[in-house]
Amino acid sequence: MSVYENIIADLKTSFENVFPNWAEKFEQAQTAEQLYDVQNEMLLSLSSTDQPSNQGAIAITSEMFEKMNSAEGDEIETCCKQLLTLSAALKDLPPNPTSQQVTAVFIKHEVAAITNKMCEQLKKKLIKDEGKLTKQLMEEMIDELLADSEEVAEILDIVVATFIALVIPILWFFDKSAQCILYVVNNTGEDIKYLHRHDKHGKCLVYTSLIPGMVENKSDPNDSCRFAGLVSTSKKEGALIGTQAGFSFTINDPVTGEELNEFAIGIECPYSEKNCFSCAFNYSAEKISNDQSTSHGHSQTKTDKDYQLKVSLNSFEHSPAYFIAVLSKA
């Protein structure tokens, strides 16, 4: 059994222990629609809104970046699931966990921080320490943030939203879930800001408003910390058509805020056709939502001025459809 398969098995056992009644309902569901009904019922019972969740960015280690940057096929799915299941692992921690316990979970998933505030704190510490990401630095940062009740509440909100919307379908292998999961990785020193979305079919579950620029390790640039953002869409309940959407982002100077460029990504996971996507610079969210294609295969790279955007898809078949986008300097 692989490391990922072990994580999934452990998470499902933990879920059954923490939520035995909900686990029983999921096990009793016979169809995709019944699974959706239970998922929505649980979401409404634990969350006060059905609006898309604005997730904070996540900081990824250099090892995770290398995996995501070169991932193809099943490797894309594995990377995405490893990041997604972090939320469930955090949810399984005991009450009032120590910084060492939280750090251990982060390291296992090759993540250094979650939420905007935590990423902001991490970036400040990395800049001060010449970009060197260490276990001690992570523990110090987490120790400070665990003392902040508002930050802990934000982390819990993100964990709940991600767990219910994205992790539960993985644990119970929803058929016909018609779901897209996209991670946007920032491999530049500039900030990426979420601009617009256009839902042609389906609905948006999760998005990330700000993906900070990377912090270069002065002594070893290959060991630098990057930041990534999550975007996910799904079909609407009871719909007989899948999900198709477009998202646009701006590239901004982190100091002045000046907009340097703009790009868009379209993603689609239909019921009866192949999964597909498209990416472009200087496109609107609405325009890119109508422009998905399989003609470029499982990967597409676009270049404009000083930037290069690469988007990769794990498979034309099956759901969820997993995508990784990496923005780099050309």
C-alpha positions as CSV (number, residue, x, y, z in Angstrom):
1,M,0.0,0.0,0.0
2,S,1.4,3.4,-1.0
3,V,1.9,6.3,1.4
4,Y,-1.2,8.0,-0.1
5,E,-3.3,4.9,0.2
6,N,-2.3,4.7,3.9
7,I,-3.3,8.3,4.4
8,I,-6.7,7.7,2.9
9,A,-7.3,4.5,4.9
10,D,-6.3,6.3,8.1
11,L,-8.6,9.3,7.3
12,K,-11.6,7.1,6.6
13,T,-11.1,5.3,9.9
14,S,-10.7,8.6,11.7
15,F,-13.8,10.0,10.1
16,E,-15.8,6.9,11.1
17,N,-14.6,7.4,14.7
18,V,-15.3,11.1,14.9
19,F,-18.6,11.1,12.9
20,P,-20.1,7.6,13.2
21,N,-23.6,8.7,12.3
22,W,-22.5,10.6,9.1
23,A,-20.2,7.7,8.2
24,E,-23.1,5.3,8.4
25,K,-25.2,7.5,6.1
26,F,-22.4,7.7,3.5
27,E,-22.0,3.9,3.6
28,Q,-25.8,3.4,3.2
29,A,-26.0,5.7,0.1
30,Q,-26.5,3.6,-3.0
31,T,-26.2,6.3,-5.7
32,A,-24.2,9.4,-6.5
33,E,-27.2,11.6,-5.9
34,Q,-27.8,10.0,-2.4
35,L,-24.1,10.6,-1.6
36,Y,-24.6,14.3,-2.7
37,D,-27.7,14.5,-0.5
38,V,-25.8,13.3,2.6
39,Q,-22.8,15.6,1.8
40,N,-25.1,18.7,1.4
41,E,-26.9,17.8,4.6
42,M,-23.6,17.5,6.5
43,L,-22.4,20.8,5.0
44,L,-25.5,22.7,6.0
45,S,-25.3,21.2,9.5
46,L,-21.7,22.4,10.0
47,S,-21.5,25.6,7.9
48,S,-23.6,28.7,7.9
49,T,-23.4,29.5,4.2
50,D,-23.6,27.7,0.8
51,Q,-21.4,30.3,-0.8
52,P,-17.9,29.4,-2.2
53,S,-15.3,29.2,0.5
54,N,-12.4,31.8,0.1
55,Q,-9.5,29.7,1.0
56,G,-6.2,31.1,2.1
57,A,-3.1,30.2,0.1
58,I,-0.9,27.3,1.2
59,A,2.9,27.3,1.4
60,I,4.5,24.2,-0.2
61,T,8.0,22.8,0.4
62,S,10.5,22.6,-2.5
63,E,10.0,18.8,-2.6
64,M,6.2,19.2,-3.2
65,F,6.9,21.9,-5.8
66,E,9.2,19.7,-7.7
67,K,6.6,16.9,-7.7
68,M,3.8,19.3,-8.9
69,N,5.9,21.0,-11.5
70,S,6.8,17.7,-13.2
71,A,3.7,15.7,-12.5
72,E,1.9,13.9,-15.2
73,G,-1.2,11.6,-15.2
74,D,-1.7,9.8,-11.9
75,E,1.1,11.9,-10.3
76,I,-1.1,15.0,-10.7
77,E,-4.0,13.3,-8.8
78,T,-1.6,12.1,-6.1
79,C,-0.2,15.6,-5.5
80,C,-3.6,17.2,-5.3
81,K,-5.0,14.5,-3.0
82,Q,-1.9,14.8,-0.7
83,L,-2.6,18.5,-0.3
84,L,-6.4,18.1,0.0
85,T,-6.1,15.4,2.7
86,L,-4.1,17.8,4.9
87,S,-7.5,19.3,6.0
88,A,-8.7,15.9,7.2
89,A,-5.5,15.2,9.0
90,L,-5.7,18.5,10.8
91,K,-9.3,17.8,11.7
92,D,-8.1,14.5,13.3
93,L,-5.7,16.3,15.7
94,P,-6.6,16.3,19.4
95,P,-8.1,19.4,21.0
96,N,-5.6,22.1,21.7
97,P,-2.8,20.5,19.7
98,T,0.8,21.5,20.2
99,S,2.9,23.3,17.5
100,Q,4.9,20.1,17.3
101,Q,1.9,18.0,16.5
102,V,0.6,20.5,13.8
103,T,4.1,20.8,12.3
104,A,4.4,17.0,12.0
105,V,1.1,16.9,10.0
106,F,2.3,19.7,7.8
107,I,5.7,18.1,7.1
108,K,4.0,14.7,6.3
109,H,1.9,16.5,3.6
110,E,4.9,18.6,2.4
111,V,3.1,21.9,3.4
112,A,4.6,24.7,5.4
113,A,1.5,26.9,6.1
114,I,-2.2,27.4,5.4
115,T,-4.5,30.5,5.5
116,N,-3.5,34.0,4.4
117,K,-2.3,35.1,7.8
118,M,-0.1,32.0,8.4
119,C,1.4,32.4,4.9
120,E,2.0,36.1,5.6
121,Q,3.8,35.3,8.9
122,L,5.8,32.5,7.2
123,K,6.9,34.8,4.4
124,K,8.1,37.4,6.9
125,K,10.1,34.8,8.8
126,L,11.6,33.4,5.6
127,I,12.7,36.8,4.4
128,K,14.3,37.5,7.7
129,D,16.1,34.0,7.6
130,E,17.2,34.3,4.0
131,G,14.5,32.0,2.7
132,K,15.6,28.9,4.7
133,L,12.5,26.8,5.7
134,T,13.2,24.7,8.8
135,K,11.2,22.7,11.2
136,Q,12.1,25.0,14.0
137,L,10.9,28.1,12.0
138,M,7.5,26.3,11.3
139,E,7.1,25.4,15.0
140,E,7.7,28.9,16.1
141,M,5.2,30.3,13.6
142,I,2.5,27.8,14.4
143,D,3.1,28.3,18.2
144,E,2.4,32.0,17.7
145,L,-0.7,31.5,15.6
146,L,-2.2,28.9,17.9
147,A,-2.4,31.6,20.5
148,D,-4.6,33.7,18.2
149,S,-8.2,32.5,18.7
150,E,-9.3,34.3,15.5
151,E,-6.7,32.5,13.4
152,V,-7.6,29.1,14.9
153,A,-11.2,29.8,14.0
154,E,-10.3,30.6,10.4
155,I,-8.2,27.5,10.1
156,L,-11.1,25.4,11.5
157,D,-13.5,27.0,9.0
158,I,-11.2,26.2,6.1
159,V,-10.7,22.7,7.3
160,V,-14.5,22.1,7.6
161,A,-15.2,23.6,4.1
162,T,-12.4,21.7,2.4
163,F,-13.1,18.4,4.2
164,I,-16.8,18.3,3.4
165,A,-16.7,19.7,-0.2
166,L,-13.5,18.0,-1.4
167,V,-12.3,15.3,0.8
168,I,-15.5,13.3,1.5
169,P,-15.9,12.5,-2.3
170,I,-12.4,11.1,-2.2
171,L,-13.1,8.9,0.8
172,W,-16.3,7.5,-0.6
173,F,-15.3,7.6,-4.3
174,F,-18.3,9.4,-5.6
175,D,-19.4,8.2,-9.1
176,K,-20.4,10.9,-11.5
177,S,-19.3,13.6,-9.1
178,A,-18.4,15.9,-12.1
179,Q,-15.9,17.9,-10.1
180,C,-12.8,19.9,-11.0
181,I,-9.9,20.5,-8.6
182,L,-7.2,23.0,-9.6
183,Y,-4.1,24.0,-7.8
184,V,-2.4,27.2,-9.0
185,V,1.3,27.3,-8.0
186,N,3.2,30.6,-8.0
187,N,6.8,30.1,-9.1
188,T,7.5,33.8,-9.4
189,G,8.3,36.6,-6.9
190,E,5.1,38.5,-7.8
191,D,1.7,38.0,-6.2
192,I,-1.2,36.3,-8.0
193,K,-4.6,37.8,-7.3
194,Y,-8.0,36.2,-8.0
195,L,-9.9,38.5,-10.4
196,H,-13.2,36.9,-11.7
197,R,-14.9,33.7,-12.3
198,H,-17.6,32.6,-14.8
199,D,-19.7,29.5,-14.0
200,K,-21.1,28.3,-17.3
201,H,-22.3,25.1,-15.8
202,G,-22.2,24.0,-12.2
203,K,-21.0,26.0,-9.2
204,C,-17.8,27.1,-7.5
205,L,-16.9,25.4,-4.2
206,V,-13.6,26.9,-3.3
207,Y,-11.3,29.6,-4.5
208,T,-8.1,31.4,-3.3
209,S,-8.1,35.2,-3.4
210,L,-4.3,35.7,-3.0
211,I,-1.3,33.5,-3.9
212,P,1.9,35.3,-2.6
213,G,5.1,35.3,-4.5
214,M,7.8,32.8,-3.7
215,V,10.6,33.5,-1.2
216,E,14.0,32.4,-2.6
217,N,16.4,30.5,-0.5
218,K,19.6,32.7,-0.8
219,S,22.0,29.8,-0.2
220,D,20.0,27.2,-2.3
221,P,17.4,28.6,-4.8
222,N,16.2,25.1,-5.6
223,D,15.1,24.7,-2.0
224,S,12.8,27.8,-2.0
225,C,9.3,27.9,-0.5
226,R,6.4,28.5,-3.0
227,F,2.8,29.3,-2.5
228,A,-0.2,27.7,-4.1
229,G,-4.0,28.4,-4.3
230,L,-6.9,26.0,-4.7
231,V,-9.9,26.4,-7.0
232,S,-12.7,23.8,-7.2
233,T,-16.0,23.5,-9.0
234,S,-18.8,20.9,-9.1
235,K,-22.0,20.2,-10.8
236,K,-25.1,21.5,-9.2
237,E,-27.3,19.1,-7.2
238,G,-29.6,17.1,-9.4
239,A,-28.1,18.5,-12.6
240,L,-27.7,16.2,-15.6
241,I,-24.7,18.2,-16.9
242,G,-21.3,18.5,-15.4
243,T,-19.2,21.6,-14.5
244,Q,-17.6,24.1,-16.8
245,A,-16.0,27.4,-15.5
246,G,-13.4,30.0,-16.2
247,F,-11.2,31.9,-13.7
248,S,-9.0,34.9,-14.3
249,F,-6.1,36.2,-12.2
250,T,-3.8,39.2,-12.2
251,I,0.0,39.2,-11.6
252,N,0.9,42.0,-9.3
253,D,4.1,43.7,-8.0
254,P,4.2,42.6,-4.3
255,V,5.4,46.1,-3.2
256,T,3.6,48.6,-5.3
257,G,0.6,46.5,-6.2
258,E,1.0,47.4,-9.9
259,E,-0.7,44.9,-12.2
260,L,2.0,43.4,-14.5
261,N,-0.1,40.9,-16.5
262,E,-3.3,38.8,-16.4
263,F,-4.1,35.2,-17.2
264,A,-7.1,32.9,-17.2
265,I,-7.7,29.1,-16.9
266,G,-10.8,27.3,-18.0
267,I,-11.7,23.8,-16.6
268,E,-14.4,21.3,-17.5
269,C,-15.6,18.0,-16.2
270,P,-18.7,17.0,-18.2
271,Y,-20.9,14.0,-17.8
272,S,-20.7,12.6,-21.3
273,E,-17.6,14.1,-22.9
274,K,-13.9,14.2,-22.0
275,N,-12.4,16.4,-19.3
276,C,-10.7,19.4,-20.8
277,F,-9.2,22.8,-20.1
278,S,-7.5,25.8,-21.6
279,C,-5.2,28.6,-20.5
280,A,-4.3,32.0,-21.9
281,F,-2.9,35.4,-21.1
282,N,-5.1,38.4,-21.4
283,Y,-8.3,36.4,-21.5
284,S,-11.5,37.0,-19.5
285,A,-13.0,34.4,-17.2
286,E,-16.1,34.2,-19.4
287,K,-14.1,33.9,-22.6
288,I,-11.8,31.1,-21.3
289,S,-14.9,29.2,-19.9
290,N,-16.0,28.7,-23.5
291,D,-12.6,27.8,-24.9
292,Q,-11.7,24.5,-23.3
293,S,-10.2,21.8,-25.6
294,T,-8.5,18.4,-25.6
295,S,-6.5,19.2,-28.8
296,H,-3.4,20.2,-26.8
297,G,-3.4,16.9,-24.9
298,H,-2.9,16.6,-21.2
299,S,-0.7,19.7,-20.9
300,Q,-0.6,23.2,-22.3
301,T,2.0,25.9,-22.0
302,K,1.5,29.6,-22.9
303,T,4.1,32.4,-22.7
304,D,3.5,36.2,-22.7
305,K,6.2,38.9,-22.0
306,D,8.1,37.7,-18.9
307,Y,5.8,34.9,-17.8
308,Q,5.1,31.2,-18.7
309,L,1.9,29.4,-17.7
310,K,1.7,25.6,-17.7
311,V,-1.5,23.7,-17.0
312,S,-1.7,19.9,-16.8
313,L,-4.7,17.5,-16.4
314,N,-4.5,14.1,-14.9
315,S,-7.0,12.3,-17.2
316,F,-9.6,13.0,-19.9
317,E,-11.8,10.4,-18.1
318,H,-13.2,10.1,-14.6
319,S,-14.1,12.6,-11.9
320,P,-12.8,14.5,-10.1
321,A,-10.6,16.0,-12.8
322,Y,-7.4,17.2,-11.3
323,F,-5.4,20.1,-12.7
324,I,-2.0,21.7,-11.7
325,A,-1.1,25.1,-13.1
326,V,2.3,26.6,-12.6
327,L,3.2,30.2,-13.3
328,S,6.9,30.9,-13.8
329,K,9.2,33.5,-15.2
330,A,9.8,32.8,-19.0
